[in-house]
Amino acid sequence: MSMGGQALPANLGARSLAPEPRPVVVKLGGSVVRSSELPAWLDVIAASPRPIVVVPGGGALADEVRASQAELGFGDGAAHRMALLAMDQLAWAVAGLRTGFEVGDTEDALRHSLEQGRVAVWAPYSLVANRRDIPQSWTVTSDSLALWLARRLGAERCYVIKSIQRRCAEFSAEQLARDGVVDEAFPAMFKDANLPAFLLGRGDQAALAASLSLTAEGACGATID
């Protein structure tokens, strides 16, 4: 093939036809964000060749919302919005720790960050607060919201990182919800998302790095089914 009498480079057509990698969603539990392991997790994410969207949990800020609700008695609708704002705050905290991490509050903003080669960090309030298809209650937390976002973005997979000691290679979404590891809405959201999801815990940075490599098929010994 030629243009203007000049042959195109042999590999140009192959590059143009190569599919862009789909994004990967990494949910960092709020307790992970406040832990000593956070820098190691962020190092793995920053070094990955894949486009990554980070979803921080609400952590201690969301716990304060729970405590305030119990003390003051405001409704779940207000608590839902306050918990989303807690996630927004930790999104800014996480993005402020690494060059090349950028907060986005809409799908377009997140996609733009990925297109620019940055790690996108989701601040969910603008996208989620007024939606009627997401329960405004504690049945939905950042765990389920990470799956919801992954589906919206057409993500390849979702990692859920918790401050737990992972002991099993496979996990049932229903059992994780019953054990309180994830929120109540997680099993239904996981079914709707229809994408691979993986649970990682303390010390699992190497497993995440291996799974994020471009040659990996996605399994990292922590499959949620």
Secondary structure as a PSIPRED ss2 file (coil, helix, strand):
# PSIPRED VFORMAT (PSIPRED V4.0)

   1 M C   1.000  0.000  0.000
   2 S E   0.000  0.000  1.000
   3 M E   0.000  0.000  1.000
   4 G C   1.000  0.000  0.000
   5 G C   1.000  0.000  0.000
   6 Q E   0.000  0.000  1.000
   7 A E   0.000  0.000  1.000
   8 L C   1.000  0.000  0.000
   9 P C   1.000  0.000  0.000
  10 A C   1.000  0.000  0.000
  11 N C   1.000  0.000  0.000
  12 L H   0.000  1.000  0.000
  13 G H   0.000  1.000  0.000
  14 A H   0.000  1.000  0.000
  15 R H   0.000  1.000  0.000
  16 S H   0.000  1.000  0.000
  17 L H   0.000  1.000  0.000
  18 A C   1.000  0.000  0.000
  19 P C   1.000  0.000  0.000
  20 E C   1.000  0.000  0.000
  21 P C   1.000  0.000  0.000
  22 R C   1.000  0.000  0.000
  23 P C   1.000  0.000  0.000
  24 V E   0.000  0.000  1.000
  25 V E   0.000  0.000  1.000
  26 V E   0.000  0.000  1.000
  27 K E   0.000  0.000  1.000
  28 L E   0.000  0.000  1.000
  29 G C   1.000  0.000  0.000
  30 G H   0.000  1.000  0.000
  31 S H   0.000  1.000  0.000
  32 V H   0.000  1.000  0.000
  33 V H   0.000  1.000  0.000
  34 R C   1.000  0.000  0.000
  35 S C   1.000  0.000  0.000
  36 S C   1.000  0.000  0.000
  37 E C   1.000  0.000  0.000
  38 L H   0.000  1.000  0.000
  39 P H   0.000  1.000  0.000
  40 A H   0.000  1.000  0.000
  41 W H   0.000  1.000  0.000
  42 L H   0.000  1.000  0.000
  43 D H   0.000  1.000  0.000
  44 V H   0.000  1.000  0.000
  45 I H   0.000  1.000  0.000
  46 A H   0.000  1.000  0.000
  47 A H   0.000  1.000  0.000
  48 S C   1.000  0.000  0.000
  49 P C   1.000  0.000  0.000
  50 R C   1.000  0.000  0.000
  51 P C   1.000  0.000  0.000
  52 I E   0.000  0.000  1.000
  53 V E   0.000  0.000  1.000
  54 V E   0.000  0.000  1.000
  55 V E   0.000  0.000  1.000
  56 P E   0.000  0.000  1.000
  57 G C   1.000  0.000  0.000
  58 G C   1.000  0.000  0.000
  59 G H   0.000  1.000  0.000
  60 A H   0.000  1.000  0.000
  61 L H   0.000  1.000  0.000
  62 A H   0.000  1.000  0.000
  63 D H   0.000  1.000  0.000
  64 E H   0.000  1.000  0.000
  65 V H   0.000  1.000  0.000
  66 R H   0.000  1.000  0.000
  67 A H   0.000  1.000  0.000
  68 S H   0.000  1.000  0.000
  69 Q H   0.000  1.000  0.000
  70 A H   0.000  1.000  0.000
  71 E H   0.000  1.000  0.000
  72 L H   0.000  1.000  0.000
  73 G C   1.000  0.000  0.000
  74 F C   1.000  0.000  0.000
  75 G C   1.000  0.000  0.000
  76 D H   0.000  1.000  0.000
  77 G H   0.000  1.000  0.000
  78 A H   0.000  1.000  0.000
  79 A H   0.000  1.000  0.000
  80 H H   0.000  1.000  0.000
  81 R H   0.000  1.000  0.000
  82 M H   0.000  1.000  0.000
  83 A H   0.000  1.000  0.000
  84 L H   0.000  1.000  0.000
  85 L H   0.000  1.000  0.000
  86 A H   0.000  1.000  0.000
  87 M H   0.000  1.000  0.000
  88 D H   0.000  1.000  0.000
  89 Q H   0.000  1.000  0.000
  90 L H   0.000  1.000  0.000
  91 A H   0.000  1.000  0.000
  92 W H   0.000  1.000  0.000
  93 A H   0.000  1.000  0.000
  94 V H   0.000  1.000  0.000
  95 A H   0.000  1.000  0.000
  96 G C   1.000  0.000  0.000
  97 L C   1.000  0.000  0.000
  98 R C   1.000  0.000  0.000
  99 T C   1.000  0.000  0.000
 100 G C   1.000  0.000  0.000
 101 F E   0.000  0.000  1.000
 102 E E   0.000  0.000  1.000
 103 V E   0.000  0.000  1.000
 104 G E   0.000  0.000  1.000
 105 D C   1.000  0.000  0.000
 106 T C   1.000  0.000  0.000
 107 E H   0.000  1.000  0.000
 108 D H   0.000  1.000  0.000
 109 A H   0.000  1.000  0.000
 110 L H   0.000  1.000  0.000
 111 R H   0.000  1.000  0.000
 112 H H   0.000  1.000  0.000
 113 S H   0.000  1.000  0.000
 114 L H   0.000  1.000  0.000
 115 E H   0.000  1.000  0.000
 116 Q C   1.000  0.000  0.000
 117 G C   1.000  0.000  0.000
 118 R C   1.000  0.000  0.000
 119 V E   0.000  0.000  1.000
 120 A E   0.000  0.000  1.000
 121 V E   0.000  0.000  1.000
 122 W E   0.000  0.000  1.000
 123 A C   1.000  0.000  0.000
 124 P C   1.000  0.000  0.000
 125 Y H   0.000  1.000  0.000
 126 S H   0.000  1.000  0.000
 127 L H   0.000  1.000  0.000
 128 V H   0.000  1.000  0.000
 129 A C   1.000  0.000  0.000
 130 N C   1.000  0.000  0.000
 131 R C   1.000  0.000  0.000
 132 R C   1.000  0.000  0.000
 133 D C   1.000  0.000  0.000
 134 I C   1.000  0.000  0.000
 135 P C   1.000  0.000  0.000
 136 Q C   1.000  0.000  0.000
 137 S C   1.000  0.000  0.000
 138 W C   1.000  0.000  0.000
 139 T C   1.000  0.000  0.000
 140 V C   1.000  0.000  0.000
 141 T C   1.000  0.000  0.000
 142 S H   0.000  1.000  0.000
 143 D H   0.000  1.000  0.000
 144 S H   0.000  1.000  0.000
 145 L H   0.000  1.000  0.000
 146 A H   0.000  1.000  0.000
 147 L H   0.000  1.000  0.000
 148 W H   0.000  1.000  0.000
 149 L H   0.000  1.000  0.000
 150 A H   0.000  1.000  0.000
 151 R H   0.000  1.000  0.000
 152 R H   0.000  1.000  0.000
 153 L H   0.000  1.000  0.000
 154 G C   1.000  0.000  0.000
 155 A C   1.000  0.000  0.000
 156 E C   1.000  0.000  0.000
 157 R E   0.000  0.000  1.000
 158 C E   0.000  0.000  1.000
 159 Y E   0.000  0.000  1.000
 160 V E   0.000  0.000  1.000
 161 I E   0.000  0.000  1.000
 162 K C   1.000  0.000  0.000
 163 S C   1.000  0.000  0.000
 164 I C   1.000  0.000  0.000
 165 Q C   1.000  0.000  0.000
 166 R C   1.000  0.000  0.000
 167 R C   1.000  0.000  0.000
 168 C C   1.000  0.000  0.000
 169 A C   1.000  0.000  0.000
 170 E E   0.000  0.000  1.000
 171 F E   0.000  0.000  1.000
 172 S C   1.000  0.000  0.000
 173 A H   0.000  1.000  0.000
 174 E H   0.000  1.000  0.000
 175 Q H   0.000  1.000  0.000
 176 L H   0.000  1.000  0.000
 177 A H   0.000  1.000  0.000
 178 R H   0.000  1.000  0.000
 179 D C   1.000  0.000  0.000
 180 G C   1.000  0.000  0.000
 181 V C   1.000  0.000  0.000
 182 V C   1.000  0.000  0.000
 183 D C   1.000  0.000  0.000
 184 E C   1.000  0.000  0.000
 185 A C   1.000  0.000  0.000
 186 F H   0.000  1.000  0.000
 187 P H   0.000  1.000  0.000
 188 A H   0.000  1.000  0.000
 189 M H   0.000  1.000  0.000
 190 F H   0.000  1.000  0.000
 191 K H   0.000  1.000  0.000
 192 D H   0.000  1.000  0.000
 193 A H   0.000  1.000  0.000
 194 N C   1.000  0.000  0.000
 195 L C   1.000  0.000  0.000
 196 P C   1.000  0.000  0.000
 197 A E   0.000  0.000  1.000
 198 F E   0.000  0.000  1.000
 199 L E   0.000  0.000  1.000
 200 L E   0.000  0.000  1.000
 201 G C   1.000  0.000  0.000
 202 R C   1.000  0.000  0.000
 203 G C   1.000  0.000  0.000
 204 D C   1.000  0.000  0.000
 205 Q H   0.000  1.000  0.000
 206 A H   0.000  1.000  0.000
 207 A H   0.000  1.000  0.000
 208 L H   0.000  1.000  0.000
 209 A H   0.000  1.000  0.000
 210 A H   0.000  1.000  0.000
 211 S H   0.000  1.000  0.000
 212 L H   0.000  1.000  0.000
 213 S C   1.000  0.000  0.000
 214 L C   1.000  0.000  0.000
 215 T C   1.000  0.000  0.000
 216 A C   1.000  0.000  0.000
 217 E C   1.000  0.000  0.000
 218 G C   1.000  0.000  0.000
 219 A C   1.000  0.000  0.000
 220 C C   1.000  0.000  0.000
 221 G C   1.000  0.000  0.000
 222 A C   1.000  0.000  0.000
 223 T E   0.000  0.000  1.000
 224 I E   0.000  0.000  1.000
 225 D C   1.000  0.000  0.000
